Amino acid sequence: MSLTTSTSPDGQTFTIQIKGKFDFNLVQSFRSAYSDIDRKLNCVVVDLRETEYMDSSALGMLLNMQKSLGSSIPNIKISNCRPQIKKILQISRFDKKFDID
């Protein structure tokens, strides 16, 4: 399980990529990943292409990120979800709070 971050060449998109399990063990590193980002960004993407598992604490982390960044970052997206992860997000009605693809 790991977390990596990157910023697009144009400086408009910040990406957080989660590999393996997205669970309570990532609380500190996930919060640190977005706490110091440039508030002039246009978009934050949480890339879950390599995420195999997500629990309720991950849902809480996503909500906390949205609460923290919501007023300054216009777009927060969750992308590249595996079918089982997408199902968890839909059951939790996160598709109403986030742009999910």
C-alpha positions in Angstrom: 0.0 0.0 0.0 1.4 3.3 -1.0 0.4 6.8 -1.9 2.1 9.0 -4.5 1.4 12.6 -5.7 2.0 14.5 -8.8 1.2 17.9 -10.4 0.4 18.3 -14.1 2.9 20.2 -16.2 0.5 23.1 -16.5 0.2 23.3 -12.7 -3.6 23.0 -12.8 -4.2 19.4 -11.6 -2.9 17.7 -8.5 -3.2 13.9 -8.5 -3.1 11.5 -5.5 -2.6 7.9 -6.5 -3.4 5.1 -4.1 -1.9 1.7 -4.6 -3.1 -1.4 -2.7 -5.4 -0.8 0.2 -7.0 2.5 0.9 -7.7 2.2 4.6 -7.0 3.6 8.1 -3.2 3.1 7.6 -3.1 5.9 5.1 -4.8 8.6 7.2 -1.7 10.6 8.0 -0.1 10.3 4.5 -3.4 11.1 2.8 -4.0 14.2 4.9 -0.4 15.3 4.3 -0.7 14.8 0.6 -3.3 17.5 0.2 -2.7 19.8 3.2 0.0 21.9 1.6 -1.2 22.0 -2.0 -1.5 25.3 -4.0 -5.0 26.6 -3.5 -4.9 28.0 -7.0 -5.2 24.6 -8.6 -8.2 23.9 -10.8 -8.6 20.2 -10.0 -7.6 17.5 -7.5 -7.8 13.9 -8.8 -7.8 10.8 -6.5 -6.6 8.1 -8.9 -7.8 4.6 -7.7 -6.6 2.6 -10.7 -4.3 0.5 -8.5 -6.6 0.4 -5.4 -7.7 -3.1 -4.5 -9.6 -2.4 -1.3 -11.3 0.6 0.3 -12.9 0.7 3.8 -15.1 3.2 5.6 -12.1 5.2 6.9 -11.2 5.9 3.3 -14.6 7.3 2.7 -14.1 9.5 5.7 -10.7 10.7 4.4 -12.3 11.6 1.1 -15.0 13.6 2.9 -12.4 15.4 5.0 -10.4 16.3 1.9 -13.5 17.7 0.3 -14.4 19.7 3.4 -10.8 21.0 3.6 -10.4 21.9 -0.1 -14.0 22.4 -1.2 -14.1 26.2 -0.9 -10.8 26.7 -2.8 -10.5 23.9 -5.3 -13.5 23.8 -7.8 -13.1 20.2 -9.0 -12.4 17.1 -6.9 -12.5 13.9 -8.9 -12.2 10.2 -8.1 -10.9 8.4 -11.2 -10.1 5.0 -12.6 -12.1 3.0 -10.1 -12.3 -0.7 -10.3 -15.9 -2.1 -10.4 -16.0 -3.1 -6.7 -14.6 0.3 -5.6 -17.0 2.1 -7.8 -19.9 0.1 -6.3 -18.8 1.1 -2.7 -18.7 4.7 -3.8 -22.2 4.5 -5.4 -23.7 2.7 -2.4 -22.3 5.4 -0.2 -23.8 8.0 -2.6 -20.4 9.6 -3.2 -21.4 10.0 -6.8 -23.6 12.9 -5.5 -20.6 14.6 -3.8 -17.7 13.8 -6.3 -17.2 13.5 -10.0 -16.5 9.8 -10.4 -15.2 8.1 -13.6 
